[in-house]
Amino acid sequence: MDPLTENRIRLALLDGQALFRESLARFLSAQPGLEVAGECATDEEALEILRDSKVDLLLLNFGCASQGVEGFIAAARGAGYQGRFLIVAENADARQSADAIKSGASGIFLKSEPPARLVQAIQLVMAGAGWLDQKIVRLLIEQLADGCPPTGERKPVSFLTDREQRVLLGILGGLTNRKIGDDLGISEGSVKALVQQLFLKAGVRKRSQLVRVALEGSLLTVMGTPPF
């Protein structure tokens, strides 16, 4: 097998808007390192694709899963799918976003963003990172800063310093350690140290796990006014 073909990221698209779905499929198929393995309009069709072909990442819209994103992800796992999920939606509220991430989605991408950023999001998700659109990050911060986790439940919190809060917001926004450091005026090494402190407080080892913990409200509920 051609190594270039073997190393491609294989995608499947689930969206009820045929024009958008087919246009996106053409765009993604033209990108180096990406391959569209299938596209569908319903969750039943998506499950068939996930069962019958090797898919690394499924892009799906909130409204296309008749059983909800949470139920669909559970059904896909039950069908043996081991890849990742990225929500691509017109809009999303804080509760939808938090529930999707808790259920196993690797991120939320809004359709209003440029297509090139979707390619970036796909690459980051496949590298093990998460992706949250800045608009969704702000929605989450507004709710969580008021001490109201999007799941509607209050959970124990860990105290975060102002600098830890700002680093966490950068992580939620999908920024690299270098970009976070540039924004805060500190070295990349200092950012790495702060990330490790966040890992320790959250009891996690990966950024994706930290994002999930934050979205559940067990970290961000101690935050004050967002530093934006």
N, C-alpha and C positions, 0 to 999 in steps of 0.2 A: 504494500500500500504506500502511496505517496506520503512522505512525512508531513508535507504541508497540509494535505487533506486530513490526515490522521489527527493533527493538532488543532483543527478548526473547532470553534465553539458551535455546537449544534443547537439551534433554537427552534421553538415551536411558538406559534402565536394564537392566542384565544381572545377574540374581540368580535362583537356582534355587528360592527360597522364594516361592511365589506370593502368600501372604498378606502378607508383608513388602513384596514388590515392588509389589503393587497398592495397598497402603496408602500407601507412599511416593510412588507416582505421583499419587495423589489429593492428598496433602499438597503436593507440589511444584507441581502444576498450579494450586493455589489461591494461590501466592505471586506477588506483583507482579514482573513482569520475567522470569518463568520459564515455560517451556512444555515439556511432555513429548512428544517426537516419537515415542517408541516404547518398548516394554518387551519383554523376552524372557528366556527361561530358559536358552538355550544359546549358545555362542559362534558357532555357525553362523547362528542367527537374528540375532544381533547384527551379524554381518558383512553380512547382507542389508539390515538397517536402515541401516547406515553407508554402504552403496553407493547406496541408493535415496533417501535423504533428507538434508537439510542438518542435521547435528548438530554442536553446538559442544562438547559435553562428554558423555562416556560415563561413567556410574557403574557399576562392576563389582565383583563379589565375587571373591576369590582362587579359590575352589573351582569357579567356573562356567566357567573357561577350560580346556577339555580338554587344550590344548597348553601350559598354564601362562600366566601373565600376560605373560611375556616373549615367548613365541611368538605369543600373541594380538595383542599390540600390533604386532609385526612384520607379522602377517597383515593387520591393519587398515590399516597404512600402505601395504602392498602393494596393498590394494584401493582406495587413493586417499583414505582418511580423513585429514583434516588438522586435526581438532579435538584436544581434550585428553582425558586420562584421569584419573579420581579413583577410587581404590580405596575401597569401602565394605564393611567386613568385620567379622565377629564378633571376631576377634583377629588378630594378626600378630606374628611374631618378627622379630628384628633382621635376619636374613639375607633373609627374604621382603621386608621393607620396603626394604632397600638394593637388592636385585635389581630390584624394581619401579620404584624411582626411577631407577636406572641405565638401565632399559629405556625410560623415557619417561613414566611416570606422574607426575602433578603433585602427588600427595599420597596420604596414607592417612588415612581417617576411620573411627573405630570406631562400630559400631552402638549401643553403650551410651551414646553422647553424645546430648544433646537434639536434636530435629529442627531447631530454630532455628539451632544451630551448624552444621548441614549446609548451610543456606542461606548462612551466612557463609563457609563453606569454598568453596562453589561460586563465590561472588562474588570471593573472593580469587584462586582458581585462574584464573578468567576474566580477572582483572586482571593476570595474569602472575606471581603469587606462588605459593609452594608451601604445602602444608598437611600438618603432621604432628601426630597426636594426642600429647598430653603423655606418655601411657603408653609410646608407641613411642619418643619422644625419650629417655625414661629408659632403656629397653632398649638403645638404640643407645649411649648414653653409658656404660652399664655395660660393654659390650663394648669400645668404642673407648678408654675410659679405661684399660683393661687392656692396651692396645697390640695388640688383636686385631681388625682390621677385619672387619665382617660378611661380606665376600666371601671371607674366609679368606686374603687376600693381604696382605703387608706392602708399603707403598709409601713413597717419600720423604716426609718431613714438613717443615713450615715451623713455626718456633717462634712460639707465640702468647703474648702477655702475658695476665695474669689477666683484665684488663678486656676484651681481645679475645675470650677464651674465653667470658666471660659474655654478651657481645653476640652471639656466634655461637650460644650456646644459646637466646637469645631469638629469633633468626631461625629456628632449627630449630623452635621452639615456635610460630611464626606470629605473633609479637608485632610491633607497629608500633615505629618508632623512638622515638616519644613514650613508649610503655609501657615499652620497654627502659630509656629514660632515667629514667623515674619509679622503676623498680625499682632502678636503680643509683645514683640520686641525682645524676645528671649531666644536662646540657642535651641537648635533641634535636639541636642542632648538633654536640655532642661525639660523640653516637652516630653521626651521619652520617659524621663523620670516621673513626671506628673501622671503620664498615662499608666505607669506601673502602680502609682499610688491609687489611682482610680480602680485599677484591676483588684488591688488588695482590698479596698473598701467594699467593692461590689462582690468580691468572692468569685471573680471570673478570670479567664486567661486570654480571651480574645476580644477584639473590638466588637465583633458581631454580638457576642454575649453581653458586653457592656451596654450596647445600644438597646438590647431587649430588656435588660434590667432597668435602664433609664426610662424606657417607655412604659414599663409597668408601674412607674411612680416611686420606686424605692430609693431613688437618688435625687431626682430633680425637685421633689416636694420641699426641699430645704432651701431652694434658690429664692433669691429676692428678685429685684427688677432685672430683666435680661440685659446683658452688656452690649446692646445693639444700638 
